[in-house]
Amino acid sequence: DRGMALAQQNFAPERIARIGRRYAEALKARGDWVGHL
């Protein structure tokens, strides 16, 4: 959902990818998400 929203706002694909990676890394760092990833 985030990626689509950013694409609709004309964010550059590289920027969307960077934001997505940061978000994924933040989720991996949270202990409560470990079982879901």
Contacts in CASP RR format, 6 or more apart in sequence:
PFRMAT RR
TARGET T0000
AUTHOR 0000-0000-0000
METHOD contacts of the structure
MODEL  1
DRGMALAQQNFAPERIARIGRRYAEALKARGDWVGHL
2 19 0 8 1.000
2 20 0 8 1.000
2 23 0 8 1.000
3 16 0 8 1.000
3 19 0 8 1.000
3 20 0 8 1.000
6 15 0 8 1.000
6 16 0 8 1.000
6 19 0 8 1.000
7 13 0 8 1.000
7 16 0 8 1.000
11 19 0 8 1.000
27 33 0 8 1.000
27 37 0 8 1.000
28 34 0 8 1.000
28 37 0 8 1.000
END
